[in-house]
Amino acid sequence: MDLALGSTAPPQDIELRAAAFEFSVEPALLLDPHADQILDANPAACTLLGYDRALLRQTKVSTLHSGQLPALIVFTQAVLDKGAYWTNALTPRHATGQSLRLEYAGSLLPSDGRSLVLLTMSDLDARRRRYVDAAAEDHMRGGIATWQRVERVFQDIERENQLILRAAGEGIYGVNAEGKTTFVNPAAERMLGWSAEELVGKEIHPIVHHTHHDGRHYPDHDCPIYAAFRDGAVHQVDGEVFWRKDGTPVWVEYTSTPIRDRGVVVGAVIVFRDVSQRREADEKLHAALAEVDRLRERLELENAYLQEEIRIETNPRGIIGQSEAIQKTLRQVKLVAPTTAAVMITGESGTGKELIARAIHEASSRRDRPLIRVNCAAIPRELFESEFFGHVRGAFTGAMRDRIGRFELADGGTLFLDEVGEIPLELQGKLLRVLQEGNFERVGEERTRAVDVRLIAATNRDLKQEVQRGRFREDLYFRLNVFPVESVPLRERREDIPLLAQHFLTRESKALKSELRLSEGDARKLSRYDWPGNVRELQNVIERAAILAQNGRLRIDLPDAPSVQPSPAAARAKADSHPVVMTSAEMRAHERANILAALQACSGKVFGPGGAAEMLDIRPTTLASRIKALGIANARGSGG
């Protein structure tokens, strides 16, 4: 045998070292701790242990020390770490089955890239007998001091047995094949709050491992610790809890290693550590990452809404018009915008209810937060709650991830519910609760979230009538209708038609890169039409006229429908079928209003490209004369 494995020593030196191992009076074993193998044993070791040399070479180290795996691991690891270590805590079995009380001295022996251990053994019982004999002889000679030294030796031996497991910082305990505790180290006592006396001899699973962290029962047949008895494999587990004596959980990671005696699994040793602080840090990190994801999703959705707002090109003035109806609406906007009151905007489709909502939002203190628009008429009935309040992953089929709702997205800003009369009756109660209490829950989640939202609703229905028919909650109606605003139909503010038409035409001209103008005849034609589709229909007509224009002249295509004149002569028109006849004063007032509309559309510019004369299709000098005759002031000449 070569004890200088991998050495370059001369052959005669190697032979001498092998002979020293072979003929040493000290029992010695050569171990491979990583493979759990006895590589060789000298004759003195065979005599001490009672085994044949060939049989010892086939025996595992752990088998020789059945039931002592924790102490064996501590010893071998100490030798590997320190280079040399001794212990008297290990008691190998003699071939007759008797446990031997030995003192081990281990030395690290490097060998071709692997680490072996040279183990020398000393029989403590034989040593004691020698001490006893010596003490008796000394006592007969009056050697009391020698006997006291012997007593101290035995006290040191007992103390060493207790220090082995105390040295480990991890909790360690053993169980036999019946699940009963065989030993518990002090670290485990500290972490669990149970003393060794309270645990040893009892089944430990019902005491410290009976329940999952969420309160579910943990049956012992599912326990990885007990699984080691069945499959003989090492089980490493993270993310479970042991229960302290005071009933509080401690998060642990543990390893359950089976213990074998002559090839039979007789128990397991469990090494565990408290990972509560790491778990808490992980949970805080996950919560922070979830909050980052939530904020990122919210920013992405807000950005999508802002991009949509950018695509909606609106005049810087917002609401366009000079009629008394528009002025009244603007006064209402100015009054309600600084408050947090809910606003109900009523009116026919296409009258600009959303423009009024935007004007209220922009004039409020919430202007720096988004205005979130929800078209209630476009949401499927079964998705209303998710659309309003959001959902968590798995809340329903197709919910693949968490999603925030419109209320949460509008937190700190304004939520505009268009066509609010389309909200299902069963959801109206939840909407009322959010308005009253300022909190809600996502679909599939129990957590209550608080929001601060300014609500503006719009409808083209008669909600009072809907309440009477039982299709709309009366309490919700009163909650929404705190400040009513009416969006007037276009036929009731005909003086605004030329201004709106010119605004839409200017936008279309930029898009088509062409020079288009609205003539006086075009303005009269547009003003006579009733506009059942209101401003939206006017916008579509102008867009179509711009596309069909030829040589800079619009081609306005309107349905043949009875017109309504915006003058006192309208009463006479209804009385008979003859053409309307205006008085001189009516004609003068109509001409004055038409010129004023053209001047306003052209920002007071009379002649030149884009001037009022060009829009009215008359000579600039003629227009100047009419302006003077009609007493119209604040008109500019050429605009360059």
ABEGO torsion letter per residue (X at the ends): XBABBGBABBAAAAAAAAAAAAABABBBBBBBAAAGBBABBBAAAAAAAGBBAAAAAABBAAAABBGAAAAAAAAAAAAAAAGBBBBAABBBBBAAGBBBBBBBBBBBBBBGGBBBBBBBBBBAAAAAAAAAAAAAAAAAAGBAAAAAAAAAAAAAAAAAAAAAAAABABBBBBBBAAGBBABBBAAAAAAAGBBAAAABGBBAAAAAAABBAAGBBBBAAABAAAAAAAAGBBBBBBGBBBBBAAGBBBBBBBBBBBBBBGGBBAEBBBBBBBAAAAAAAAAAAAAAAAAAAAAAAAAAAAAAAAAAAAABBBBAAGBBEABAAAAAAAAAAAAAAABABBBBBBEBBGAGAAAAAAAAAAABAAAABBBBBBBAAABBAAAAAAAAAEBBBGABBGBABBBBBAAAAABGBBBBBBGAAABBAAAAAAAAAAAAAGBBBBBGBABBBBBBBBBBBBBABBAAAAAAAGABBAAAAAAAAABBBBBBBAAABAAAAAAAAAAAAAAAAAAAGBBBBBBAAAAAAAAABAGAAEAAAAAAAAAAAAAABBGGBBBBBBBBBBBBBABAAAAAAAABABBBBBBAAAAAAAAAAAAAAAAAAAGGBABEBGBAAAAAGBBAAAAAAAAAAAGBBGBBBBAX
